[in-house]
Amino acid sequence: MNNTLKTILIWFFAFVFTAAMAIYQRMTGPTYPVRGHVEIAGKIIKYRLIRTYDGADDAKVKILVADTSVKGEIKLRRFKSYDTWLTSPLQRSGDTLIGFLPHQAPAGKVMYEVTLIQGQTRYLLNDHPAVLRYKGFVPGFILIPHIFFIFLAMMFSTLTGMMVVFKMKHTYIYAWITLITLTLGGMILGPFVQKYSFDAYWTGWPFGYDLTDNKSLIAFIFWTIALIVMTFKRGNKIWPIIASIVLLSIFLIPHSVLGSEIDYTKVQKTTTK
C-alpha cells in the first residue's frame, strides 16, 4: 500500500471514528433523556423524560396521550436532599399530559417518577427516578465552537496517533493542531460554557471535582507533554501515542458524569416547593 492511499485511509478512519464518538457522547451520560414506551388499552404511548434543562422557568415533562381517560401524576423531590417526596397530578393540554419540575439554581437537580393512570391501573414509566439537572443557557456563539473544537481535537489526536504508528509524515504539525484545538475548545471556551451553565469558570482540580473540567485538564497536560517531547525529539513515538490513548479514554467517559451539582443536604433541610 502506497503512502498516499495509507494517508487517505487514516484520515477517513479518524473522521469516522470521531463521528462515532460524537454519537456515543450524545446518546450516553446523565443528561440523555430516558426514552421508552408503554401499552395502555391496546395503544402504544411513547415517552421522553428529560434530564437537563436550561430555561429560567419550571421544567416541563410532556407526554403525548390523546386518550383523555388516561391521567397521570409526577412524584418528585430534590436530588441529594432530605426533602419529602411530593406527588402532583399531570396537567392536560390538548393531547399532552404535562408535569412540572420546580425550577432550581444552576447545578440544582430534581429527581422524579412519572406514572400514567387509567381507571384503577397504574403504569410507572421509570423504574428508577430520572434526575434532571438545571443549568444556565449557553449562547450558540460559545457552545457551537466549543463542541466543534473539542471534536476537532479528538479527530487530530486520533490522526496523530495513527500517523505515528504507521510512520507517516507531518506528525509534529498534527500534534500542534491537536493541542491548539484542545486548548481552544476545552481550556478557553470550556470555562465560558461552564460559567454560563453553572456560574463558575472552573470547578475542576484544584477547586473542585467536576469531571468535565478535569477531563479537559488531563488531556491538555498529556498533549502538552507530548508536544514538548516531540519538539526536542521529533521521532518520539511513545508520548503522542500515550496522549492519543488518554484523550480516547477520556472521550469514552460519558459527558457530564460527575458534573457540577448542588448538595442540598449541606444547604438546607426543607421539603420541595
Rosetta silent file (secondary structure, phi, psi, omega in degrees, C-alpha in Angstrom):
SEQUENCE: MNNTLKTILIWFFAFVFTAAMAIYQRMTGPTYPVRGHVEIAGKIIKYRLIRTYDGADDAKVKILVADTSVKGEIKLRRFKSYDTWLTSPLQRSGDTLIGFLPHQAPAGKVMYEVTLIQGQTRYLLNDHPAVLRYKGFVPGFILIPHIFFIFLAMMFSTLTGMMVVFKMKHTYIYAWITLITLTLGGMILGPFVQKYSFDAYWTGWPFGYDLTDNKSLIAFIFWTIALIVMTFKRGNKIWPIIASIVLLSIFLIPHSVLGSEIDYTKVQKTTTK
SCORE:     score description
SCORE:     0.000 S_00000001
   1 L     0.000  126.205 -179.123    0.000    0.000    0.000 S_00000001
   2 L   -77.048  164.080 -174.217    1.482    3.350   -1.029 S_00000001
   3 H   -64.363  -33.755 -179.504    1.695    6.276    1.366 S_00000001
   4 H   -63.566  -47.884  178.822   -0.980    8.345   -0.391 S_00000001
   5 H   -64.572  -39.384  179.513   -3.623    5.628   -0.027 S_00000001
   6 H   -63.077  -41.139  178.990   -2.487    4.954    3.515 S_00000001
   7 H   -63.566  -43.612  179.182   -2.835    8.658    4.380 S_00000001
   8 H   -61.009  -43.468 -178.801   -6.352    8.797    2.883 S_00000001
   9 H   -66.129  -38.198  178.827   -7.423    5.735    4.859 S_00000001
  10 H   -65.710  -44.079  177.055   -6.012    7.144    8.098 S_00000001
  11 H   -61.076  -43.445 -179.867   -7.848   10.443    7.563 S_00000001
  12 H   -62.460  -45.462 -179.948  -11.047    8.565    6.739 S_00000001
  13 H   -63.178  -43.255 -178.704  -10.790    6.391    9.837 S_00000001
  14 H   -61.506  -40.455  179.509  -10.045    9.395   12.076 S_00000001
  15 H   -67.376  -48.784 -179.093  -13.107   11.222   10.726 S_00000001
  16 H   -63.298  -41.507 -179.838  -15.473    8.241   11.025 S_00000001
  17 H   -63.428  -42.022  178.723  -14.146    7.375   14.473 S_00000001
  18 H   -64.660  -41.555  177.628  -14.665   10.956   15.666 S_00000001
  19 H   -61.473  -40.974  178.536  -18.212   10.984   14.272 S_00000001
  20 H   -64.465  -38.646  178.095  -18.907    7.722   16.109 S_00000001
  21 H   -67.835  -34.184  177.612  -17.569    9.202   19.343 S_00000001
  22 H   -64.422  -41.911  177.771  -19.793   12.259   18.878 S_00000001
  23 H   -65.529  -41.967  178.823  -22.839    9.979   18.578 S_00000001
  24 H   -60.394  -45.111  179.576  -21.688    7.975   21.606 S_00000001
  25 H   -64.523  -36.079 -179.097  -21.298   11.139   23.674 S_00000001
  26 H   -69.187  -33.075 -171.487  -24.726   12.363   22.542 S_00000001
  27 H  -100.489    2.458  179.548  -26.501    9.134   23.459 S_00000001
  28 L  -124.198  174.415  175.931  -24.866    8.364   26.798 S_00000001
  29 L    95.318  166.665 -173.990  -24.425   10.136   30.084 S_00000001
  30 L   -74.952   -2.999  179.139  -26.734   11.518   32.747 S_00000001
  31 L  -102.752   -7.040  179.967  -28.235   14.260   30.572 S_00000001
  32 L   -73.982  133.040 -176.711  -29.567   11.978   27.831 S_00000001
  33 L   -59.557  148.699  173.183  -33.374   11.653   28.065 S_00000001
  34 E   -83.588  118.150 -177.697  -34.950    8.462   29.376 S_00000001
  35 E  -114.848  151.382  177.303  -36.950    7.067   26.473 S_00000001
  36 E   178.781 -169.332  177.744  -39.420    4.225   26.286 S_00000001
  37 E  -150.551  158.185  178.526  -42.996    3.231   25.612 S_00000001
  38 E  -140.214  145.248  179.140  -45.927    1.707   27.435 S_00000001
  39 E  -100.273  122.853  178.463  -49.064    0.000   26.136 S_00000001
  40 E  -129.210  120.256 -179.996  -52.377    1.253   27.539 S_00000001
  41 L    54.459   40.860  176.887  -55.689   -0.091   26.257 S_00000001
  42 L    80.521    1.113 -179.870  -54.007   -1.511   23.183 S_00000001
  43 E  -113.606  138.758  179.691  -52.283    1.750   22.266 S_00000001
  44 E   -87.550  124.476  177.520  -48.546    2.415   22.437 S_00000001
  45 E  -112.213  117.997  178.957  -47.624    5.591   24.272 S_00000001
  46 E   -90.924  147.050  179.389  -44.062    6.781   23.787 S_00000001
  47 E  -138.064  157.177  179.382  -42.389    8.955   26.383 S_00000001
  48 E  -141.069  110.402 -177.778  -39.271   11.033   26.780 S_00000001
  49 E   -99.328  112.053 -174.476  -38.232   12.045   30.296 S_00000001
  50 L   -69.459  151.254  179.985  -35.862   15.000   30.156 S_00000001
  51 L  -130.668    9.753  173.072  -32.730   15.086   32.329 S_00000001
  52 E  -152.419  147.171 -177.841  -31.341   18.559   31.643 S_00000001
  53 E  -152.834  133.811 -177.447  -32.977   21.970   31.325 S_00000001
  54 L  -118.200   17.037  177.592  -31.574   25.438   30.641 S_00000001
  55 L   -84.258  169.535 -179.804  -34.719   27.555   30.896 S_00000001
  56 L   -95.195    0.006 -179.580  -35.482   30.122   33.597 S_00000001
  57 L  -111.874 -171.342  175.802  -38.867   28.585   34.426 S_00000001
  58 L   -67.287  140.036  176.429  -40.062   25.211   35.713 S_00000001
  59 E   -73.315  145.564 -178.135  -39.019   22.313   33.516 S_00000001
  60 E  -115.028  129.431  173.814  -41.886   20.540   31.783 S_00000001
  61 E  -101.598  114.487 -173.673  -42.164   16.789   31.267 S_00000001
  62 E  -112.940  134.165  178.076  -44.506   16.265   28.324 S_00000001
  63 E  -131.653  124.119 -179.632  -46.133   13.007   27.240 S_00000001
  64 E   -77.562  111.498 -179.728  -48.380   12.766   24.212 S_00000001
  65 L  -137.702   98.968 -176.465  -51.522   10.894   25.312 S_00000001
  66 L   -70.580  -30.140 -178.155  -54.556   11.512   23.120 S_00000001
  67 L   -70.170  111.168 -177.061  -56.837    9.275   25.215 S_00000001
  68 L   -71.614  -10.084  176.372  -58.439   11.631   27.756 S_00000001
  69 L   -77.415  -12.987  178.887  -59.294    8.693   30.027 S_00000001
  70 E   -90.666  124.116  176.426  -55.582    8.421   30.775 S_00000001
  71 E  -116.039 -170.732 -179.809  -54.400   10.639   33.584 S_00000001
  72 E  -170.501  172.714  177.688  -51.125   10.747   35.416 S_00000001
  73 E  -147.181  156.105  177.726  -49.017   12.007   38.279 S_00000001
  74 E  -123.953  131.764 -178.770  -45.459   13.063   38.883 S_00000001
  75 E  -113.187  130.039 -172.476  -43.594   12.288   42.096 S_00000001
  76 E  -150.686  161.233  168.398  -40.523   14.359   42.859 S_00000001
  77 E  -163.110  162.372  178.802  -38.013   15.703   45.303 S_00000001
  78 E   -69.205  142.333  179.317  -34.685   17.482   45.068 S_00000001
  79 L   -73.527  142.117 -176.710  -31.678   15.244   44.443 S_00000001
  80 L    54.578   61.506  179.658  -29.276   14.890   47.365 S_00000001
  81 L  -148.651  169.667  174.154  -31.692   16.361   49.888 S_00000001
  82 L   -98.159   13.681 -177.837  -33.721   15.474   52.943 S_00000001
  83 L   -60.494  151.074  170.062  -36.902   16.597   51.178 S_00000001
  84 L   -83.284  152.985  178.058  -40.062   14.533   51.402 S_00000001
  85 L   -70.426  135.429  174.921  -41.484   13.188   48.151 S_00000001
  86 E  -114.397  140.069  179.336  -44.246   15.324   46.668 S_00000001
  87 E  -121.522  131.119  178.620  -46.841   13.991   44.246 S_00000001
  88 E  -137.802  151.073 -178.284  -48.904   16.169   41.929 S_00000001
  89 E   -72.390  149.515  172.019  -51.232   15.356   39.024 S_00000001
  90 L   -73.044  141.647  179.591  -50.144   15.776   35.425 S_00000001
  91 E   -97.156  138.023 -179.515  -51.984   18.611   33.734 S_00000001
  92 E   -93.366  135.244  173.150  -53.669   18.033   30.387 S_00000001
  93 E  -134.333   95.705 -175.900  -53.220   20.436   27.496 S_00000001
  94 L    67.203 -121.204 -179.829  -54.945   19.029   24.429 S_00000001
  95 L   -91.042    8.982 -172.607  -53.325   15.689   23.598 S_00000001
  96 E  -120.856  134.736  170.767  -50.474   16.219   26.046 S_00000001
  97 E   -97.060  133.931 -174.021  -50.033   15.459   29.734 S_00000001
  98 E  -126.005  130.760  173.104  -47.589   17.819   31.424 S_00000001
  99 E  -112.716  143.762 -177.038  -45.688   17.515   34.688 S_00000001
 100 E  -110.897  132.556  176.435  -43.827   20.454   36.194 S_00000001
 101 E  -108.157  123.338 -174.465  -40.459   20.241   37.929 S_00000001
 102 L   -60.043  134.160 -177.906  -39.736   23.212   40.233 S_00000001
 103 L   -60.676  141.880  177.953  -37.008   25.481   38.974 S_00000001
 104 L  -125.986  164.050  173.495  -33.642   25.247   40.751 S_00000001
 105 L   -65.415  157.774  177.459  -30.466   27.273   40.719 S_00000001
 106 L   -50.914  133.947 -177.270  -27.836   26.183   38.159 S_00000001
 107 L    82.682   -3.167  173.317  -26.429   22.738   39.116 S_00000001
 108 L   -76.261  145.673 -177.257  -29.511   22.011   41.213 S_00000001
 109 E  -126.511  147.558  175.386  -31.119   18.651   40.500 S_00000001
 110 E  -127.128  131.052  176.769  -34.629   17.223   40.844 S_00000001
 111 E  -103.493  142.819 -173.071  -35.368   13.506   40.782 S_00000001
 112 E  -152.566  155.990  174.294  -38.764   12.349   39.605 S_00000001
 113 E  -126.649  144.866  179.613  -41.002    9.449   38.636 S_00000001
 114 E  -120.425  132.155  178.869  -43.945    9.581   36.229 S_00000001
 115 E  -125.640  130.222  173.019  -46.993    7.322   36.442 S_00000001
 116 E   -97.355  145.631 -173.458  -49.823    7.110   33.942 S_00000001
 117 E  -133.160  130.112  171.278  -53.223    6.046   35.256 S_00000001
 118 E  -132.583  112.691 -175.721  -56.265    4.596   33.545 S_00000001
 119 L    64.425 -122.337  179.515  -59.066    3.597   35.865 S_00000001
 120 L   -98.042    1.170 -176.113  -57.540    1.507   38.627 S_00000001
 121 E   -98.414  132.659 -179.272  -54.444    0.553   36.629 S_00000001
 122 E  -114.744  140.139 -179.144  -51.189    2.418   37.138 S_00000001
 123 E  -125.096  100.530  177.584  -48.235    2.408   34.742 S_00000001
 124 E   -76.953  121.165 -174.299  -44.934    3.546   36.257 S_00000001
 125 L   -77.973  -37.156 -178.598  -42.807    4.781   33.364 S_00000001
 126 L  -123.614  119.132 -179.545  -39.400    4.766   35.020 S_00000001
 127 L   -64.187  -30.866  177.972  -38.406    2.044   37.483 S_00000001
 128 L  -117.363  140.096 -178.701  -35.634    4.300   38.777 S_00000001
 129 L   -56.264  134.773  172.287  -36.125    8.039   39.329 S_00000001
 130 E   -79.526  144.146 -178.937  -34.929   10.237   36.490 S_00000001
 131 E  -116.464  118.327  179.070  -32.628   13.039   37.625 S_00000001
 132 E  -103.269  132.216  177.575  -32.897   16.396   35.910 S_00000001
 133 E  -108.927  129.392  175.177  -30.137   18.988   36.297 S_00000001
 134 E   -83.237  144.534  175.140  -30.840   22.667   35.815 S_00000001
 135 L  -149.164  164.630  177.619  -28.251   24.811   34.088 S_00000001
 136 L   -78.159  161.134  179.380  -27.978   28.222   32.579 S_00000001
 137 L   -76.273  131.563  178.314  -28.475   28.886   28.885 S_00000001
 138 L  -104.373  119.489 -179.605  -25.267   28.792   26.834 S_00000001
 139 L   -59.966  148.836 -178.481  -25.332   31.049   23.738 S_00000001
 140 H   -61.312  -33.465 -178.222  -24.708   29.357   20.438 S_00000001
 141 H   -69.080  -12.766  173.320  -21.690   31.531   19.640 S_00000001
 142 H  -100.077  -47.757 -173.464  -19.976   29.932   22.670 S_00000001
 143 H   -68.376  -44.601 -175.985  -21.406   26.410   22.616 S_00000001
 144 H   -63.289  -50.528  177.221  -21.082   25.645   18.899 S_00000001
 145 H   -65.223  -31.036  176.389  -17.354   26.491   18.554 S_00000001
 146 H   -59.093  -50.972  179.857  -16.708   24.732   21.892 S_00000001
 147 H   -64.296  -42.451 -178.848  -18.188   21.489   20.564 S_00000001
 148 H   -59.389  -49.965 -176.887  -16.542   21.961   17.159 S_00000001
 149 H   -69.907  -33.253  178.481  -13.022   22.424   18.538 S_00000001
 150 H   -63.230  -46.131 -179.054  -13.391   19.613   21.087 S_00000001
 151 H   -76.614  -25.898  172.824  -14.276   17.068   18.419 S_00000001
 152 H   -66.192  -39.231  176.295  -11.708   18.517   16.032 S_00000001
 153 H   -62.850  -39.759  177.351   -9.133   17.883   18.756 S_00000001
 154 H   -61.162  -43.207 -178.742  -10.416   14.306   19.033 S_00000001
 155 H   -65.367  -46.281 -178.109  -10.009   13.801   15.294 S_00000001
 156 H   -72.452  -28.336  174.509   -6.484   15.225   15.143 S_00000001
 157 H   -64.054  -47.084  177.134   -5.485   13.324   18.274 S_00000001
 158 H   -62.624  -43.595 -179.679   -6.571   10.071   16.623 S_00000001
 159 H   -61.080  -45.288 -179.149   -4.948   11.134   13.371 S_00000001
 160 H   -62.526  -46.634 -179.999   -1.650   11.979   15.072 S_00000001
 161 H   -58.904  -43.408 -179.147   -1.530    8.696   16.975 S_00000001
 162 H   -70.618  -37.331  177.785   -2.176    6.673   13.817 S_00000001
 163 H   -62.358  -38.041  178.109    0.304    8.705   11.775 S_00000001
 164 H   -67.173  -45.225 -178.780    2.964    7.962   14.367 S_00000001
 165 H   -60.139  -41.965 -176.922    2.141    4.241   14.440 S_00000001
 166 L   -93.341   12.075  173.600    2.296    3.952   10.654 S_00000001
 167 L    57.276   46.997  179.488    5.415    6.131   10.417 S_00000001
 168 L   -94.564  174.577 -177.096    3.818    8.842    8.303 S_00000001
 169 L   -88.989  168.753  171.864    4.893   12.455    7.827 S_00000001
 170 L    67.187   20.148 -179.327    3.751   15.707    9.456 S_00000001
 171 H   -63.695  -32.880  179.548    3.046   14.163   12.877 S_00000001
 172 H   -66.511  -40.223  177.920    4.574   17.184   14.620 S_00000001
 173 H   -65.492  -43.080  179.729    2.211   19.538   12.778 S_00000001
 174 H   -64.806  -34.713  177.646   -0.790   17.351   13.623 S_00000001
 175 H   -64.682  -40.784  177.096    0.281   17.290   17.257 S_00000001
 176 H   -61.968  -44.888  179.270    0.347   21.094   17.258 S_00000001
 177 H   -62.161  -39.647  177.726   -3.136   21.240   15.718 S_00000001
 178 H   -58.876  -49.090 -177.820   -4.370   18.784   18.351 S_00000001
 179 H   -67.052  -39.358 -179.609   -3.087   20.912   21.209 S_00000001
 180 H   -64.373  -47.783 -179.285   -4.340   24.169   19.683 S_00000001
 181 H   -67.140  -35.975  177.477   -7.871   22.858   19.090 S_00000001
 182 H   -66.392  -39.051  178.133   -7.923   21.217   22.513 S_00000001
 183 H   -65.419  -45.596  179.496   -6.831   24.492   24.105 S_00000001
 184 H   -63.819  -48.399 -175.929   -9.463   26.486   22.238 S_00000001
 185 H   -74.649  -44.774 -173.490  -12.294   24.034   22.860 S_00000001
 186 H   -94.687  -40.257 -172.270  -11.504   22.772   26.326 S_00000001
 187 H   -97.526  -18.704  178.106   -9.331   25.319   28.122 S_00000001
 188 H  -107.457  -58.982 -179.700  -10.641   28.603   26.678 S_00000001
 189 H   -74.345  -30.886  179.792  -14.236   28.076   25.529 S_00000001
 190 H   -54.641  -49.977  177.877  -14.861   25.312   28.085 S_00000001
 191 H   -60.867  -32.687  176.861  -14.703   27.679   31.081 S_00000001
 192 H   -68.421  -38.962  175.062  -17.105   30.085   29.337 S_00000001
 193 H   -61.101  -43.793  179.696  -19.555   27.212   28.813 S_00000001
 194 H   -63.514  -39.474 -179.351  -19.153   26.338   32.481 S_00000001
 195 H   -65.023  -47.405  177.953  -19.723   29.959   33.512 S_00000001
 196 H   -63.921  -38.841 -174.971  -22.934   30.272   31.512 S_00000001
 197 H   -75.760  -45.912 -170.121  -24.129   26.864   32.659 S_00000001
 198 H  -131.852   14.608  174.170  -23.211   26.869   36.349 S_00000001
 199 L    60.838   35.267  174.618  -21.934   30.377   37.138 S_00000001
 200 L  -152.492  133.416 -178.387  -18.322   29.298   37.646 S_00000001
 201 L   -71.237  -33.510 -176.408  -15.470   29.368   35.157 S_00000001
 202 L  -147.577  124.122  178.496  -13.695   26.339   36.614 S_00000001
 203 L  -124.615   15.913  175.421  -14.946   23.666   39.038 S_00000001
 204 L   -93.045 -164.486 -179.602  -12.282   21.051   38.435 S_00000001
 205 L   -61.729  139.051    3.967   -8.955   20.489   40.200 S_00000001
 206 L   -95.629   10.408 -174.730   -7.775   22.127   42.421 S_00000001
 207 L   -94.670  -17.256 -177.910  -11.065   23.906   43.227 S_00000001
 208 L  -168.029 -166.525 -173.841  -13.474   21.020   42.823 S_00000001
 209 L  -121.638   19.312 -179.477  -14.168   17.595   41.384 S_00000001
 210 L   -60.798  118.375 -173.951  -16.099   18.383   38.221 S_00000001
 211 H   -69.808  -31.186  179.533  -15.107   15.560   35.880 S_00000001
 212 H   -62.318  -46.713  177.269  -15.799   17.544   32.704 S_00000001
 213 H   -64.785  -42.951 -178.010  -13.243   20.192   33.677 S_00000001
 214 H   -65.836  -34.428  177.533  -10.785   17.592   34.920 S_00000001
 215 H   -62.871  -43.597  178.879  -11.023   15.612   31.674 S_00000001
 216 H   -62.599  -42.052 -179.044  -10.073   18.712   29.692 S_00000001
 217 H   -64.341  -44.408 -179.425   -7.189   19.420   32.046 S_00000001
 218 H   -62.850  -46.778  179.458   -5.808   15.873   31.876 S_00000001
 219 H   -61.796  -41.452  179.521   -5.967   15.780   28.072 S_00000001
 220 H   -62.350  -43.459 -179.430   -4.329   19.215   27.871 S_00000001
 221 H   -63.140  -47.190 -176.858   -1.476   18.171   30.182 S_00000001
 222 H   -66.546  -38.596  179.941   -0.719   14.952   28.284 S_00000001
 223 H   -75.472  -28.045  174.198   -0.762   16.614   24.879 S_00000001
 224 H   -65.380  -45.417  177.974    1.388   19.477   26.156 S_00000001
 225 H   -61.432  -44.059 -178.788    3.969   16.969   27.390 S_00000001
 226 H   -60.077  -42.553 -178.334    3.772   15.061   24.107 S_00000001
 227 H   -69.566  -38.274  177.500    4.375   18.220   22.076 S_00000001
 228 H   -62.348  -45.487  179.115    7.284   19.325   24.273 S_00000001
 229 H   -61.811  -43.723 -178.937    8.929   15.918   23.896 S_00000001
 230 H   -68.107  -26.064  177.866    8.350   15.946   20.124 S_00000001
 231 H   -64.766  -39.607 -178.506    9.837   19.442   19.910 S_00000001
 232 H   -90.736  -20.744  179.591   13.152   18.174   21.225 S_00000001
 233 L  -144.036   89.445 -173.149   12.905   14.718   19.675 S_00000001
 234 L   -59.482  -27.034 -176.915   10.762   14.691   16.541 S_00000001
 235 L   -84.965    2.553 -178.839   10.991   10.922   16.194 S_00000001
 236 L   -63.390  131.896 -179.415    9.487   10.202   19.574 S_00000001
 237 L  -109.074  -30.112 -171.732    6.547    7.778   19.290 S_00000001
 238 H   -62.069  -50.584 -172.794    5.707    6.961   22.886 S_00000001
 239 H   -69.857  -42.831  176.399    4.294   10.285   24.051 S_00000001
 240 H   -63.724  -33.319  177.409    1.988   11.103   21.109 S_00000001
 241 H   -68.445  -43.592  178.235    0.594    7.562   21.300 S_00000001
 242 H   -60.704  -46.447 -179.160    0.100    7.881   25.067 S_00000001
 243 H   -62.005  -38.885  178.260   -1.590   11.275   24.648 S_00000001
 244 H   -64.254  -42.309 -179.820   -3.870    9.869   21.938 S_00000001
 245 H   -66.454  -40.272  178.666   -4.871    6.944   24.141 S_00000001
 246 H   -61.158  -46.695 -179.315   -5.514    9.275   27.093 S_00000001
 247 H   -64.654  -39.200  176.399   -7.777   11.514   25.016 S_00000001
 248 H   -61.326  -45.394  179.833   -9.603    8.473   23.645 S_00000001
 249 H   -60.572  -38.151  179.169  -10.102    7.125   27.166 S_00000001
 250 H   -65.080  -40.650  179.848  -11.486   10.486   28.258 S_00000001
 251 H   -70.329  -19.922  177.188  -13.997   10.526   25.406 S_00000001
 252 L   -76.331  -14.518  175.044  -15.192    7.067   26.425 S_00000001
 253 L   -81.817  121.341 -178.314  -16.397    8.590   29.702 S_00000001
 254 L   -53.861  143.544 -178.143  -19.985    9.796   29.100 S_00000001
 255 L   -63.312  140.916  175.543  -20.360   13.557   29.029 S_00000001
 256 L    74.154    6.918  172.981  -21.432   15.310   32.266 S_00000001
 257 L   -66.691  135.603 -177.247  -20.725   12.322   34.524 S_00000001
 258 L    55.305   40.967  178.339  -19.751   13.683   37.968 S_00000001
 259 L   -83.344 -175.122 -178.737  -20.583   17.173   36.781 S_00000001
 260 L   -61.654  136.933  176.452  -21.458   20.215   38.856 S_00000001
 261 L  -156.848  152.753  177.467  -24.310   19.698   41.306 S_00000001
 262 L   -91.414  129.550  174.395  -25.763   21.230   44.446 S_00000001
 263 L   -94.006   98.895 -175.823  -25.730   19.027   47.531 S_00000001
 264 H   -69.328  -17.064  177.173  -28.935   20.127   49.263 S_00000001
 265 H   -69.000  -17.336  179.311  -28.115   18.068   52.340 S_00000001
 266 H  -105.491   -3.700 -178.782  -25.440   20.673   53.034 S_00000001
 267 L   -98.120  -58.189  179.006  -27.548   23.682   52.056 S_00000001
 268 L  -165.274  157.192 -179.365  -30.781   23.386   53.934 S_00000001
 269 L  -109.080  109.066 -173.313  -33.284   20.833   55.147 S_00000001
 270 L  -158.979  163.750  175.346  -36.699   21.506   53.676 S_00000001
 271 L   -84.818  154.524  179.690  -39.436   19.985   51.584 S_00000001
 272 L   -64.640  138.568  177.143  -39.511   20.564   47.850 S_00000001
 273 L  -113.132    0.000    0.000  -41.557   23.535   46.780 S_00000001
